[in-house]
């Protein structure tokens, strides 16, 4: 299931302005300084990865959206 994510143009301008100000104030860490570290234990990470690989995650999302279409783009 592909999601169509859209952003309000005015909101995008505001977010970009805030990002620039935060960057100028040195409040953001440069991208790529540290590798991503999962808070999940290795066994749990493998379980989740298997669920995604076998399509279980996509099926669960489809079922949720069937019951509540407003969640389709959340």
mmCIF file as gemmi writes it, N, C-alpha and C atoms, coordinates in Angstrom:
data_model
loop_
_atom_site.group_PDB
_atom_site.id
_atom_site.type_symbol
_atom_site.label_atom_id
_atom_site.label_alt_id
_atom_site.label_comp_id
_atom_site.label_asym_id
_atom_site.label_entity_id
_atom_site.label_seq_id
_atom_site.pdbx_PDB_ins_code
_atom_site.Cartn_x
_atom_site.Cartn_y
_atom_site.Cartn_z
_atom_site.occupancy
_atom_site.B_iso_or_equiv
_atom_site.pdbx_formal_charge
_atom_site.auth_seq_id
_atom_site.auth_asym_id
_atom_site.pdbx_PDB_model_num
ATOM 1 N N . UNK Axp A 1 ? 0.843 -1.164 0 1 0 ? 1 A 1
ATOM 2 C CA . UNK Axp A 1 ? 0 0 0 1 0 ? 1 A 1
ATOM 3 C C . UNK Axp A 1 ? 0.895 1.235 0 1 0 ? 1 A 1
ATOM 4 N N . UNK Axp A 2 ? 0.759 2.064 -1.002 1 0 ? 2 A 1
ATOM 5 C CA . UNK Axp A 2 ? 1.523 3.305 -1.076 1 0 ? 2 A 1
ATOM 6 C C . UNK Axp A 2 ? 0.7 4.431 -0.471 1 0 ? 2 A 1
ATOM 7 N N . UNK Axp A 3 ? 1.362 5.261 0.267 1 0 ? 3 A 1
ATOM 8 C CA . UNK Axp A 3 ? 0.688 6.396 0.872 1 0 ? 3 A 1
ATOM 9 C C . UNK Axp A 3 ? 1.011 7.652 0.085 1 0 ? 3 A 1
ATOM 10 N N . UNK Axp A 4 ? 0.04 8.497 -0.078 1 0 ? 4 A 1
ATOM 11 C CA . UNK Axp A 4 ? 0.227 9.776 -0.748 1 0 ? 4 A 1
ATOM 12 C C . UNK Axp A 4 ? 0.387 10.846 0.328 1 0 ? 4 A 1
ATOM 13 N N . UNK Axp A 5 ? 1.62 11.225 0.606 1 0 ? 5 A 1
ATOM 14 C CA . UNK Axp A 5 ? 1.857 12.245 1.602 1 0 ? 5 A 1
ATOM 15 C C . UNK Axp A 5 ? 2.018 13.589 0.908 1 0 ? 5 A 1
ATOM 16 N N . UNK Axp A 6 ? 1.294 14.558 1.404 1 0 ? 6 A 1
ATOM 17 C CA . UNK Axp A 6 ? 1.383 15.906 0.847 1 0 ? 6 A 1
ATOM 18 C C . UNK Axp A 6 ? 1.566 16.877 1.998 1 0 ? 6 A 1
ATOM 19 N N . UNK Axp A 7 ? 2.189 17.983 1.697 1 0 ? 7 A 1
ATOM 20 C CA . UNK Axp A 7 ? 2.385 18.999 2.701 1 0 ? 7 A 1
ATOM 21 C C . UNK Axp A 7 ? 1.802 20.308 2.197 1 0 ? 7 A 1
ATOM 22 N N . UNK Axp A 8 ? 1.174 21.021 3.079 1 0 ? 8 A 1
ATOM 23 C CA . UNK Axp A 8 ? 0.642 22.331 2.741 1 0 ? 8 A 1
ATOM 24 C C . UNK Axp A 8 ? 1.822 23.237 2.363 1 0 ? 8 A 1
ATOM 25 N N . UNK Axp A 9 ? 1.747 23.94 1.239 1 0 ? 9 A 1
ATOM 26 C CA . UNK Axp A 9 ? 2.868 24.795 0.816 1 0 ? 9 A 1
ATOM 27 C C . UNK Axp A 9 ? 3.259 25.835 1.864 1 0 ? 9 A 1
ATOM 28 N N . UNK Axp A 10 ? 2.287 26.435 2.532 1 0 ? 10 A 1
ATOM 29 C CA . UNK Axp A 10 ? 2.6 27.428 3.565 1 0 ? 10 A 1
ATOM 30 C C . UNK Axp A 10 ? 3.316 26.784 4.744 1 0 ? 10 A 1
ATOM 31 N N . UNK Axp A 11 ? 2.88 25.58 5.116 1 0 ? 11 A 1
ATOM 32 C CA . UNK Axp A 11 ? 3.535 24.869 6.202 1 0 ? 11 A 1
ATOM 33 C C . UNK Axp A 11 ? 4.967 24.519 5.813 1 0 ? 11 A 1
ATOM 34 N N . UNK Axp A 12 ? 5.167 24.115 4.579 1 0 ? 12 A 1
ATOM 35 C CA . UNK Axp A 12 ? 6.52 23.78 4.114 1 0 ? 12 A 1
ATOM 36 C C . UNK Axp A 12 ? 7.455 24.973 4.23 1 0 ? 12 A 1
ATOM 37 N N . UNK Axp A 13 ? 6.972 26.158 3.9 1 0 ? 13 A 1
ATOM 38 C CA . UNK Axp A 13 ? 7.787 27.377 4.012 1 0 ? 13 A 1
ATOM 39 C C . UNK Axp A 13 ? 8.153 27.633 5.474 1 0 ? 13 A 1
ATOM 40 N N . UNK Axp A 14 ? 7.184 27.478 6.357 1 0 ? 14 A 1
ATOM 41 C CA . UNK Axp A 14 ? 7.423 27.71 7.783 1 0 ? 14 A 1
ATOM 42 C C . UNK Axp A 14 ? 8.425 26.697 8.339 1 0 ? 14 A 1
ATOM 43 N N . UNK Axp A 15 ? 8.262 25.442 7.974 1 0 ? 15 A 1
ATOM 44 C CA . UNK Axp A 15 ? 9.169 24.393 8.451 1 0 ? 15 A 1
ATOM 45 C C . UNK Axp A 15 ? 10.587 24.651 7.943 1 0 ? 15 A 1
ATOM 46 N N . UNK Axp A 16 ? 10.72 25.012 6.687 1 0 ? 16 A 1
ATOM 47 C CA . UNK Axp A 16 ? 12.046 25.286 6.123 1 0 ? 16 A 1
ATOM 48 C C . UNK Axp A 16 ? 12.691 26.483 6.828 1 0 ? 16 A 1
ATOM 49 N N . UNK Axp A 17 ? 11.917 27.526 7.095 1 0 ? 17 A 1
ATOM 50 C CA . UNK Axp A 17 ? 12.444 28.698 7.807 1 0 ? 17 A 1
ATOM 51 C C . UNK Axp A 17 ? 12.921 28.3 9.206 1 0 ? 17 A 1
ATOM 52 N N . UNK Axp A 18 ? 12.142 27.49 9.913 1 0 ? 18 A 1
ATOM 53 C CA . UNK Axp A 18 ? 12.52 27.036 11.251 1 0 ? 18 A 1
ATOM 54 C C . UNK Axp A 18 ? 13.769 26.165 11.195 1 0 ? 18 A 1
ATOM 55 N N . UNK Axp A 19 ? 13.861 25.309 10.168 1 0 ? 19 A 1
ATOM 56 C CA . UNK Axp A 19 ? 15.044 24.459 10.029 1 0 ? 19 A 1
ATOM 57 C C . UNK Axp A 19 ? 16.294 25.304 9.816 1 0 ? 19 A 1
ATOM 58 N N . UNK Axp A 20 ? 16.191 26.323 8.951 1 0 ? 20 A 1
ATOM 59 C CA . UNK Axp A 20 ? 17.342 27.198 8.698 1 0 ? 20 A 1
ATOM 60 C C . UNK Axp A 20 ? 17.771 27.933 9.965 1 0 ? 20 A 1
ATOM 61 N N . UNK Axp A 21 ? 16.788 28.448 10.717 1 0 ? 21 A 1
ATOM 62 C CA . UNK Axp A 21 ? 17.118 29.161 11.956 1 0 ? 21 A 1
ATOM 63 C C . UNK Axp A 21 ? 17.785 28.233 12.967 1 0 ? 21 A 1
ATOM 64 N N . UNK Axp A 22 ? 17.265 27.01 13.087 1 0 ? 22 A 1
ATOM 65 C CA . UNK Axp A 22 ? 17.858 26.042 14.012 1 0 ? 22 A 1
ATOM 66 C C . UNK Axp A 22 ? 19.276 25.683 13.573 1 0 ? 22 A 1
ATOM 67 N N . UNK Axp A 23 ? 19.468 25.55 12.28 1 0 ? 23 A 1
ATOM 68 C CA . UNK Axp A 23 ? 20.801 25.24 11.763 1 0 ? 23 A 1
ATOM 69 C C . UNK Axp A 23 ? 21.769 26.397 12.048 1 0 ? 23 A 1
ATOM 70 N N . UNK Axp A 24 ? 21.331 27.633 11.803 1 0 ? 24 A 1
ATOM 71 C CA . UNK Axp A 24 ? 22.174 28.805 12.05 1 0 ? 24 A 1
ATOM 72 C C . UNK Axp A 24 ? 22.516 28.952 13.537 1 0 ? 24 A 1
ATOM 73 N N . UNK Axp A 25 ? 21.612 28.53 14.414 1 0 ? 25 A 1
ATOM 74 C CA . UNK Axp A 25 ? 21.846 28.597 15.851 1 0 ? 25 A 1
ATOM 75 C C . UNK Axp A 25 ? 22.605 27.37 16.36 1 0 ? 25 A 1
ATOM 76 N N . UNK Axp A 26 ? 23.032 26.514 15.442 1 0 ? 26 A 1
ATOM 77 C CA . UNK Axp A 26 ? 23.77 25.28 15.776 1 0 ? 26 A 1
ATOM 78 C C . UNK Axp A 26 ? 22.97 24.368 16.707 1 0 ? 26 A 1
ATOM 79 N N . UNK Axp A 27 ? 21.656 24.338 16.48 1 0 ? 27 A 1
ATOM 80 C CA . UNK Axp A 27 ? 20.78 23.48 17.277 1 0 ? 27 A 1
ATOM 81 C C . UNK Axp A 27 ? 20.553 22.121 16.621 1 0 ? 27 A 1
ATOM 82 N N . UNK Axp A 28 ? 21.027 21.954 15.396 1 0 ? 28 A 1
ATOM 83 C CA . UNK Axp A 28 ? 20.862 20.686 14.685 1 0 ? 28 A 1
ATOM 84 C C . UNK Axp A 28 ? 22.209 19.988 14.575 1 0 ? 28 A 1
ATOM 85 N N . UNK Axp A 29 ? 22.172 18.684 14.725 1 0 ? 29 A 1
ATOM 86 C CA . UNK Axp A 29 ? 23.385 17.91 14.504 1 0 ? 29 A 1
ATOM 87 C C . UNK Axp A 29 ? 23.562 17.703 13.011 1 0 ? 29 A 1
ATOM 88 N N . UNK Axp A 30 ? 24.784 17.813 12.521 1 0 ? 30 A 1
ATOM 89 C CA . UNK Axp A 30 ? 24.993 17.548 11.093 1 0 ? 30 A 1
ATOM 90 C C . UNK Axp A 30 ? 24.571 16.122 10.755 1 0 ? 30 A 1
ATOM 91 N N . UNK Axp A 31 ? 23.951 15.972 9.619 1 0 ? 31 A 1
ATOM 92 C CA . UNK Axp A 31 ? 23.503 14.647 9.186 1 0 ? 31 A 1
ATOM 93 C C . UNK Axp A 31 ? 24.702 13.74 8.965 1 0 ? 31 A 1
ATOM 94 N N . UNK Axp A 32 ? 24.578 12.515 9.378 1 0 ? 32 A 1
ATOM 95 C CA . UNK Axp A 32 ? 25.599 11.518 9.101 1 0 ? 32 A 1
ATOM 96 C C . UNK Axp A 32 ? 26.759 11.48 10.079 1 0 ? 32 A 1
ATOM 97 N N . UNK Axp A 33 ? 26.726 12.293 11.129 1 0 ? 33 A 1
ATOM 98 C CA . UNK Axp A 33 ? 27.816 12.254 12.098 1 0 ? 33 A 1
ATOM 99 C C . UNK Axp A 33 ? 27.863 10.933 12.856 1 0 ? 33 A 1
ATOM 100 N N . UNK Axp A 34 ? 26.69 10.413 13.16 1 0 ? 34 A 1
ATOM 101 C CA . UNK Axp A 34 ? 26.625 9.146 13.891 1 0 ? 34 A 1
ATOM 102 C C . UNK Axp A 34 ? 25.698 8.204 13.153 1 0 ? 34 A 1
ATOM 103 N N . UNK Axp A 35 ? 26.027 6.949 13.128 1 0 ? 35 A 1
ATOM 104 C CA . UNK Axp A 35 ? 25.101 5.985 12.514 1 0 ? 35 A 1
ATOM 105 C C . UNK Axp A 35 ? 23.853 5.841 13.382 1 0 ? 35 A 1
ATOM 106 N N . UNK Axp A 36 ? 22.758 5.496 12.739 1 0 ? 36 A 1
ATOM 107 C CA . UNK Axp A 36 ? 21.516 5.278 13.464 1 0 ? 36 A 1
ATOM 108 C C . UNK Axp A 36 ? 21.685 4.09 14.398 1 0 ? 36 A 1
ATOM 109 N N . UNK Axp A 37 ? 21.225 4.253 15.632 1 0 ? 37 A 1
ATOM 110 C CA . UNK Axp A 37 ? 21.268 3.162 16.604 1 0 ? 37 A 1
ATOM 111 C C . UNK Axp A 37 ? 19.843 2.841 17.043 1 0 ? 37 A 1
ATOM 112 N N . UNK Axp A 38 ? 19.426 1.638 16.77 1 0 ? 38 A 1
ATOM 113 C CA . UNK Axp A 38 ? 18.089 1.21 17.151 1 0 ? 38 A 1
ATOM 114 C C . UNK Axp A 38 ? 18.022 0.984 18.656 1 0 ? 38 A 1
ATOM 115 N N . UNK Axp A 39 ? 16.892 1.362 19.249 1 0 ? 39 A 1
ATOM 116 C CA . UNK Axp A 39 ? 16.675 1.11 20.668 1 0 ? 39 A 1
ATOM 117 C C . UNK Axp A 39 ? 16.182 -0.318 20.903 1 0 ? 39 A 1
ATOM 118 N N . UNK Axp A 40 ? 15.89 -1.025 19.811 1 0 ? 40 A 1
ATOM 119 C CA . UNK Axp A 40 ? 15.392 -2.398 19.931 1 0 ? 40 A 1
ATOM 120 C C . UNK Axp A 40 ? 16.542 -3.382 20.126 1 0 ? 40 A 1
ATOM 121 N N . UNK Axp A 41 ? 16.258 -4.418 20.882 1 0 ? 41 A 1
ATOM 122 C CA . UNK Axp A 41 ? 17.238 -5.498 21.052 1 0 ? 41 A 1
ATOM 123 C C . UNK Axp A 41 ? 17.387 -6.234 19.728 1 0 ? 41 A 1
ATOM 124 N N . UNK Axp A 42 ? 18.548 -6.85 19.471 1 0 ? 42 A 1
ATOM 125 C CA . UNK Axp A 42 ? 18.769 -7.531 18.192 1 0 ? 42 A 1
ATOM 126 C C . UNK Axp A 42 ? 17.687 -8.548 17.832 1 0 ? 42 A 1
ATOM 127 N N . UNK Axp A 43 ? 17.218 -9.334 18.791 1 0 ? 43 A 1
ATOM 128 C CA . UNK Axp A 43 ? 16.194 -10.344 18.494 1 0 ? 43 A 1
ATOM 129 C C . UNK Axp A 43 ? 14.885 -9.667 18.063 1 0 ? 43 A 1
ATOM 130 N N . UNK Axp A 44 ? 14.558 -8.556 18.684 1 0 ? 44 A 1
ATOM 131 C CA . UNK Axp A 44 ? 13.332 -7.835 18.343 1 0 ? 44 A 1
ATOM 132 C C . UNK Axp A 44 ? 13.492 -7.192 16.968 1 0 ? 44 A 1
ATOM 133 N N . UNK Axp A 45 ? 14.661 -6.617 16.689 1 0 ? 45 A 1
ATOM 134 C CA . UNK Axp A 45 ? 14.91 -6.022 15.369 1 0 ? 45 A 1
ATOM 135 C C . UNK Axp A 45 ? 14.719 -7.063 14.272 1 0 ? 45 A 1
ATOM 136 N N . UNK Axp A 46 ? 15.223 -8.26 14.485 1 0 ? 46 A 1
ATOM 137 C CA . UNK Axp A 46 ? 15.091 -9.322 13.475 1 0 ? 46 A 1
ATOM 138 C C . UNK Axp A 46 ? 13.64 -9.739 13.311 1 0 ? 46 A 1
ATOM 139 N N . UNK Axp A 47 ? 12.902 -9.787 14.405 1 0 ? 47 A 1
ATOM 140 C CA . UNK Axp A 47 ? 11.482 -10.13 14.346 1 0 ? 47 A 1
ATOM 141 C C . UNK Axp A 47 ? 10.712 -9.096 13.521 1 0 ? 47 A 1
ATOM 142 N N . UNK Axp A 48 ? 10.954 -7.811 13.784 1 0 ? 48 A 1
ATOM 143 C CA . UNK Axp A 48 ? 10.278 -6.739 13.046 1 0 ? 48 A 1
ATOM 144 C C . UNK Axp A 48 ? 10.692 -6.778 11.577 1 0 ? 48 A 1
ATOM 145 N N . UNK Axp A 49 ? 11.97 -6.96 11.309 1 0 ? 49 A 1
ATOM 146 C CA . UNK Axp A 49 ? 12.448 -7.02 9.924 1 0 ? 49 A 1
ATOM 147 C C . UNK Axp A 49 ? 11.788 -8.174 9.172 1 0 ? 49 A 1
ATOM 148 N N . UNK Axp A 50 ? 11.626 -9.316 9.823 1 0 ? 50 A 1
ATOM 149 C CA . UNK Axp A 50 ? 10.95 -10.455 9.196 1 0 ? 50 A 1
ATOM 150 C C . UNK Axp A 50 ? 9.493 -10.157 8.907 1 0 ? 50 A 1
ATOM 151 N N . UNK Axp A 51 ? 8.841 -9.467 9.823 1 0 ? 51 A 1
ATOM 152 C CA . UNK Axp A 51 ? 7.435 -9.092 9.653 1 0 ? 51 A 1
ATOM 153 C C . UNK Axp A 51 ? 7.283 -8.169 8.449 1 0 ? 51 A 1
ATOM 154 N N . UNK Axp A 52 ? 8.218 -7.235 8.288 1 0 ? 52 A 1
ATOM 155 C CA . UNK Axp A 52 ? 8.169 -6.334 7.131 1 0 ? 52 A 1
ATOM 156 C C . UNK Axp A 52 ? 8.469 -7.112 5.848 1 0 ? 52 A 1
ATOM 157 N N . UNK Axp A 53 ? 9.518 -7.965 5.877 1 0 ? 53 A 1
ATOM 158 C CA . UNK Axp A 53 ? 9.915 -8.731 4.693 1 0 ? 53 A 1
ATOM 159 C C . UNK Axp A 53 ? 8.799 -9.635 4.188 1 0 ? 53 A 1
ATOM 160 N N . UNK Axp A 54 ? 8.082 -10.278 5.1 1 0 ? 54 A 1
ATOM 161 C CA . UNK Axp A 54 ? 7.06 -11.241 4.65 1 0 ? 54 A 1
ATOM 162 C C . UNK Axp A 54 ? 5.72 -10.584 4.322 1 0 ? 54 A 1
ATOM 163 N N . UNK Axp A 55 ? 5.645 -9.247 4.403 1 0 ? 55 A 1
ATOM 164 C CA . UNK Axp A 55 ? 4.429 -8.543 4.028 1 0 ? 55 A 1
ATOM 165 C C . UNK Axp A 55 ? 3.423 -8.367 5.152 1 0 ? 55 A 1
ATOM 166 N N . UNK Axp A 56 ? 3.745 -8.836 6.345 1 0 ? 56 A 1
ATOM 167 C CA . UNK Axp A 56 ? 2.82 -8.724 7.473 1 0 ? 56 A 1
ATOM 168 C C . UNK Axp A 56 ? 2.504 -7.288 7.846 1 0 ? 56 A 1
ATOM 169 N N . UNK Axp A 57 ? 3.513 -6.435 7.798 1 0 ? 57 A 1
ATOM 170 C CA . UNK Axp A 57 ? 3.289 -5.026 8.128 1 0 ? 57 A 1
ATOM 171 C C . UNK Axp A 57 ? 2.319 -4.39 7.132 1 0 ? 57 A 1
ATOM 172 N N . UNK Axp A 58 ? 2.552 -4.621 5.85 1 0 ? 58 A 1
ATOM 173 C CA . UNK Axp A 58 ? 1.685 -4.046 4.819 1 0 ? 58 A 1
ATOM 174 C C . UNK Axp A 58 ? 0.246 -4.552 4.966 1 0 ? 58 A 1
ATOM 175 N N . UNK Axp A 59 ? 0.08 -5.839 5.284 1 0 ? 59 A 1
ATOM 176 C CA . UNK Axp A 59 ? -1.266 -6.383 5.48 1 0 ? 59 A 1
ATOM 177 C C . UNK Axp A 59 ? -1.938 -5.751 6.698 1 0 ? 59 A 1
ATOM 178 N N . UNK Axp A 60 ? -1.178 -5.531 7.762 1 0 ? 60 A 1
ATOM 179 C CA . UNK Axp A 60 ? -1.746 -4.921 8.964 1 0 ? 60 A 1
ATOM 180 C C . UNK Axp A 60 ? -2.18 -3.488 8.683 1 0 ? 60 A 1
ATOM 181 N N . UNK Axp A 61 ? -1.374 -2.742 7.941 1 0 ? 61 A 1
ATOM 182 C CA . UNK Axp A 61 ? -1.744 -1.374 7.586 1 0 ? 61 A 1
ATOM 183 C C . UNK Axp A 61 ? -3.015 -1.379 6.741 1 0 ? 61 A 1
ATOM 184 N N . UNK Axp A 62 ? -3.099 -2.278 5.777 1 0 ? 62 A 1
ATOM 185 C CA . UNK Axp A 62 ? -4.283 -2.364 4.922 1 0 ? 62 A 1
ATOM 186 C C . UNK Axp A 62 ? -5.534 -2.657 5.752 1 0 ? 62 A 1
ATOM 187 N N . UNK Axp A 63 ? -5.416 -3.521 6.748 1 0 ? 63 A 1
ATOM 188 C CA . UNK Axp A 63 ? -6.564 -3.851 7.593 1 0 ? 63 A 1
ATOM 189 C C . UNK Axp A 63 ? -6.985 -2.646 8.437 1 0 ? 63 A 1
ATOM 190 N N . UNK Axp A 64 ? -6.028 -1.942 8.993 1 0 ? 64 A 1
ATOM 191 C CA . UNK Axp A 64 ? -6.346 -0.76 9.796 1 0 ? 64 A 1
ATOM 192 C C . UNK Axp A 64 ? -7.066 0.273 8.94 1 0 ? 64 A 1
ATOM 193 N N . UNK Axp A 65 ? -6.551 0.506 7.735 1 0 ? 65 A 1
ATOM 194 C CA . UNK Axp A 65 ? -7.144 1.5 6.834 1 0 ? 65 A 1
ATOM 195 C C . UNK Axp A 65 ? -8.552 1.076 6.407 1 0 ? 65 A 1
ATOM 196 N N . UNK Axp A 66 ? -8.792 -0.217 6.275 1 0 ? 66 A 1
ATOM 197 C CA . UNK Axp A 66 ? -10.125 -0.709 5.934 1 0 ? 66 A 1
ATOM 198 C C . UNK Axp A 66 ? -11.132 -0.309 6.999 1 0 ? 66 A 1
ATOM 199 N N . UNK Axp A 67 ? -10.712 -0.382 8.25 1 0 ? 67 A 1
ATOM 200 C CA . UNK Axp A 67 ? -11.611 -0.053 9.368 1 0 ? 67 A 1
ATOM 201 C C . UNK Axp A 67 ? -11.694 1.455 9.631 1 0 ? 67 A 1
ATOM 202 N N . UNK Axp A 68 ? -10.652 2.204 9.252 1 0 ? 68 A 1
ATOM 203 C CA . UNK Axp A 68 ? -10.655 3.645 9.494 1 0 ? 68 A 1
ATOM 204 C C . UNK Axp A 68 ? -9.899 4.338 8.36 1 0 ? 68 A 1
ATOM 205 N N . UNK Axp A 69 ? -10.597 4.655 7.251 1 0 ? 69 A 1
ATOM 206 C CA . UNK Axp A 69 ? -9.946 5.244 6.08 1 0 ? 69 A 1
ATOM 207 C C . UNK Axp A 69 ? -9.217 6.554 6.38 1 0 ? 69 A 1
ATOM 208 N N . UNK Axp A 70 ? -9.608 7.257 7.428 1 0 ? 70 A 1
ATOM 209 C CA . UNK Axp A 70 ? -8.924 8.51 7.764 1 0 ? 70 A 1
ATOM 210 C C . UNK Axp A 70 ? -7.463 8.273 8.158 1 0 ? 70 A 1
ATOM 211 N N . UNK Axp A 71 ? -7.129 7.06 8.518 1 0 ? 71 A 1
ATOM 212 C CA . UNK Axp A 71 ? -5.754 6.755 8.903 1 0 ? 71 A 1
ATOM 213 C C . UNK Axp A 71 ? -4.864 6.441 7.699 1 0 ? 71 A 1
ATOM 214 N N . UNK Axp A 72 ? -5.417 6.427 6.504 1 0 ? 72 A 1
ATOM 215 C CA . UNK Axp A 72 ? -4.674 6.039 5.316 1 0 ? 72 A 1
ATOM 216 C C . UNK Axp A 72 ? -3.463 6.913 5.062 1 0 ? 72 A 1
ATOM 217 N N . UNK Axp A 73 ? -3.525 8.16 5.449 1 0 ? 73 A 1
ATOM 218 C CA . UNK Axp A 73 ? -2.384 9.051 5.184 1 0 ? 73 A 1
ATOM 219 C C . UNK Axp A 73 ? -1.698 9.513 6.467 1 0 ? 73 A 1
ATOM 220 N N . UNK Axp A 74 ? -1.857 8.746 7.496 1 0 ? 74 A 1
ATOM 221 C CA . UNK Axp A 74 ? -1.226 9.109 8.778 1 0 ? 74 A 1
ATOM 222 C C . UNK Axp A 74 ? 0.105 8.435 8.939 1 0 ? 74 A 1
